[in-house]
Amino acid sequence: MRFGWPLALTALVAVPVLLALYLWAQRRRRPAAIQYSNVALVRAAVGARKRRWTRHLPIAAMLLGLAALAVGAARPTATMQVPTNRTSIIVALDVSRSMCSVDIEPNRLVAAKSALRDFIKAQDPSTRIGLIAFAGYAELVTPPTTDRDQLLTSVDGLATGRGTAIGAAILKSVDAIASINPAVKPVGPDEAPEPPPDDNVPFPAPVPKNVEPPTTEPVADVVVLLTDGANTRGVLPLAAAAIAADRGVRVYPIGFGTTNPTHMACTADQLGADAFAEGGPYGRGNAAQFLVVDEPTLEAVAMATGASYAPATTGKQLSSVLSSVPKDLILTTQRVELAPAFAALGALLLLLGAAIAARQRTFP
């Protein structure tokens, strides 16, 4: 326990001083001897003696009340772990062209949108939800809000693009949380990790090693990152995860899709403006390579941020995974102000002492 104004504790000296004065006054009032030898009076005196301690209750309660008020005036605080409900959820949704794969009917993007709509509708009305879409870029589509209609409209309007920038999506999610949570710093330009030279992202990504859980206390806000592939653009996911972990932001990755790559079939409204840009719709490499989830990297991102990874191979399974993520409680270490509690206790004890004293005078 710490005290914001420890000088106020000197008021505690008054408690033993008042106690000493009370005891001295009681000794002066003690009768020297019993004047009459009436048996009935003796019996009454013996009975009263058994209850003699009760007459000290008022002063005991008042002294304890004064002590509690003195401690409260010193503004005590204590550090303790308290459960915190999540106040916002940032959903980062992969909208790369591989989300048109039909291994999940009718295709991955349609199934993901359907599960995400159900997820949004099921959240508590006070929970703020933000939406980030990422392909070869990461864009904040909807800032954290409680407006469910706005979120649903944003989900319905998402189209696909080339590339998969998982690391950029994590950084953008951290900034979205920082915009509503003053305890989370935004990612400054000097702090953002540098992507590989000339956008030469290693593919397939090497298996992560020596990933350690975070040491920073978690914040209440979380990121749900849904992807069906591997990082092909920009900042590496683990570099971005380190930034999130440093701020206590937990990233819950979900790997969506089967392990059997199949062809892609985008509807007209799912094709983005870059569908026929130079380089083809898939960027570099064989398109089939981008249809399988990079689970080792996603598991490492989860471990590095203190979260958990979950796979989903069907739309129904995805709905189940999404519904389970925000229900977890987080224990956060907070400095709790105890002065109001001590003040209330002190006032209660003073009132109790006064009430007992008044009752004893009324009913001797």
N, C-alpha and C positions, 0 to 999 in steps of 0.2 A: 504494500500500500504506500502511495506517495501523497504528499500534501502540497497544495498550491500556495497555502499561506500558513506555514508551520508556526509562525509567531502566535497564532490564535490558540495554540495548544497550552500556552501559559495560563489560560483561563482555568485549566484543570486544577490548578493549585487551590482554587476556591473550594473544591469539593472536600478535600481532607480538612481544610480549615473550618468549614461549616459543620463537618461531622464532629470535629473536636469540640466546637462550641456547643453542639447539641448534647453530647455526652456529659460535658461539664454542667450544663443546665439541668440534666436529668439527675445527676448526683445531688445537686443542691435541693431538689424537690423531694428526695427520698425521705420518707418519715423515719424518725429515730426509733420508735417502738409502737406496739399496739397498746392502746390505752385501756381497752376493755377485754375481758376474757369470756365473752359470750360465745358459746359453741357455734351458734348459727352464723355469727359474724366470722368466726375462724373458718368455717366451711366455705362461706362465700369468698373469703379472702383466698383460700386455696384454689377454688375454682377460677377466680379471676387471675390468679398467678399463672395458671396454665395458658391463659390467653393473653398474658402480659406482652408477649412479643408482637402481637398484632398492632399495638399502639405505635410501633416504630415503622410500620409500613408507609405512612405518608412521607416521612422524611427520607426513607430509603428510595421511594419512587422519585421524589423530587431531586435528590442528589444524582441519581442515575440519569434523570432527564437533563440536568445541567451539564453532566459529563458528555452526553450525546450531542447537545447543542454546541459545546465547545469543540468537539471533534468535527462536527459539521461545518463550523465556521472556518476551520483550517482547510476546507475544500479537499477532502480526501478523494483519491482516484485509485482504481485497481485495474490491472490488466487481466482480462479473462477471455476465454473462448466462448463465443455465442453463435448459435445457428442463424444463418442469414438466408432469406428467400431471395431468389434471383429477381432482380428488378428489370432486366432487359436481356433479350436473346438476339444475337446477330446471326442470321442465316446466310451463309455464303454458298451460293448454288453454282455449280459447274454448268455452263451453257456452251461448252465446246461442241464441235460438230459431232463428236463421237456419241453425244447424248441422243443422237438419232438412231442409234443401234436398236434393232428390233429383237434382240435376244430377250428383252422384257417387253411384252405387248402393251399397247401398240408400238411404242418405242420408249426408250429410257426417259426422255424429257417429259412426255405426256404422263407417264407413271409418277415421275418425281413431282411434277406440278400438282397432280391430284393428291399425293400424300402430303405435300406442303400446305395445300389449302386446308385439308383436314386438321393439320397440326396448328395452323394459325387460328382456326375457329375454336379449337379445344383449349386454348390458353386462357388464363384468368384475364378478365377485362382490363385490369390494372397493369398487366405485364406489357412492357414496350418491346416491340419486335422491329428489327431492321433487316433490310434485304440487300445483299450484295450479289451481283452477277459477275462471273469471271469466265473468260475464255483466254485469249492472248493478252487480256487486260483485266483489270478489276475495277468495277464501278459501283458506287453506292447508289442503288436504284431508289430505295426508300429509307430515309433516316429513321432511327428508332421512334416508333409511334404506337399509340393505342388504337389508331384508326384502322380497323380491320378491313373495311371496304377498300381503302387505299392500298393496303397490302395485297389483297386478293386481285385487284386490278393490275398491280405491278407484276404479280406472278403470271397472270394470264398473258401479259404482253411480252414476255421474255422470248428472244430469238437466239439462235446459235451463232457462234463465231469460230474463228480459227485459233488453235493453240490452247494451252492450259497453264495458267499462271497461278498456281496454288500459293506460292510464297507471297505474291502481291495481294492475293485475297485475304491472307492472314493479317498483313499490315493494314490493309484498308479496314478490316474488321476492328482492329485495335483502335484506329482513329475514330471509328463510329462510336465505340464505347467511350472514348475520351471526350467526345462531344457532349455527353450527358452525365459522365461520372468524373467529378473533379479529382478523385483519387488516382485516376489513370492518366498518365501523360500521353499526349499525341506523339507519333513517331516523327521526330525532327529530321530535316534533310541531312544533317551531319551524322545522324544515328542510323539511318536506313542502310541495311546491308547492300553492298554492291553486287549486282548480278555478275555472272561469269563473263569474261571478255567477249565482246562481239556477240553477245546473246548465245554463247556456245554452251548451252545447258547440257550436262552429261545425260545421255539416254541410251540404255536404261540407267536409272540412277543407281549408284553403288549402295550396297546394303549398309545402313547406318550402324555405327559401333559406338560403344561407351556413352550411350545416352543416359543422362542422369535426371531424376525428377527435380522439379523446381524447389527452391528454398524460400521463395517469396510467398507471403500469405495470399490466398486467393481472394479476389474481389467477387461481388455478387453477380456480375454480368458475365455471360459466357458466349462462346462462338460455336455454332454448329456448322461444320464444313462438309458439304456433300459433293463428292466428285466420283467420276467413273473411270479415271485414268491416272496419268502421271504428269508431273510438272515438266513442261516443255519450254517455258518462257520465263525470263526475268529472275528475280530473287529466289534462291533455293528455299524450299519449305522449312528446313531445319534452322536456317539462319533467321527466318521470320519468326519461327516458333520461339527462339531464344529471346527475341524482343517481347513477344507476348508473355512469356514466362516471367521475365523481369518485372512486368507490371501486374503480375498475379492474374492474368487473363487465361482462362482455360479454353482450349480448343478441342472440341469433340468431333473428330473426323468420322465420316461415314463413307465407306467404299460401296458404290452402287453398281451392280452389273454382275454378269456371270463370268466364268472363266473360259467360256467357249465363244470367242469373237465371231460375230456374224456381220452381215451387210447392214448398211445404214439406209434409212428411208426417211428423209426430212419432208415434212409437208411445206407448202409454199410459205405459210406464216412462220415456220421455224427456221427458215433460211435467212441469215443476216445479210447485210449489204456486201460483205466480203466473200460471199459464196463463190464468186467466179473471178476473184482477184488472182494476180499472178502467183504462181506456186501451187494452185489447186486448192481445194477446200480443206485439206488436211495439214497444210504446212509441209514440213520435211519428213522424210522417212516413209515407211510402209504404214498405211492407214490402220491395219490390223493391230500394230503395236500399241496404238493409243486406246484400244478398246478394253484393256485389262487394267484393273486397279493396281496401283503400286502400294500394296499393303505394308511392306516393311517401312516405307517412308511415312505413311499415315500413322502406323503404330508408334513410330519414333516421335512424331509430332505430338501425339496424345501423351506419351510418357514425359516428354520434355516440358509440357505445360500442366502436368498433373491431372489429365483427363483420361478418357478411355476411347478406344477405337471399336467400331462395330461395323460388320459387313452386312449388306442387304442384297439379296439376289432376286427378290420379287417386290412388286409394289406393296403387297400386304406386309411383308417383312420390313420394308422401309417405314411404313406407317407405325409399326410397333417400335422400331428403334427411335424414331422421332418422338414418340409419346413418352418414352422413358427418360430422355436426356434432361429435360428441365425440372424433373421432380426431385432430383438430388438436392439435399441440403448441404450447405458449405459451412464449416466452422471457421469463423474469422476471429482473429485476435484484435480486440478493441479495448481502448482505455475508457472505462466506465466511470462517470462522475457519481460519487456516493454521497455528496453533501445533502441532496434532497432527502435521501433515506434517513440519514442521521438527524436531520432537522425534524422530520416527521416523527421519528421515534422519540426525540427529546420532548416535543410538544405533547405527544400522547402520554408520556410518563409524568409530565408536570400536571396534566389534567387528571390523570389517574390518582396521583398523590393528593390533589385538592379534593377530589370526589371522596376518597377514603377518609380524609380528615373531616370533611363535612358530615359524613355518615356516622363516624365515631362520636362526634359531638351531639348529633341528633339522637343516636341510640347508644347510650353509655353501657 
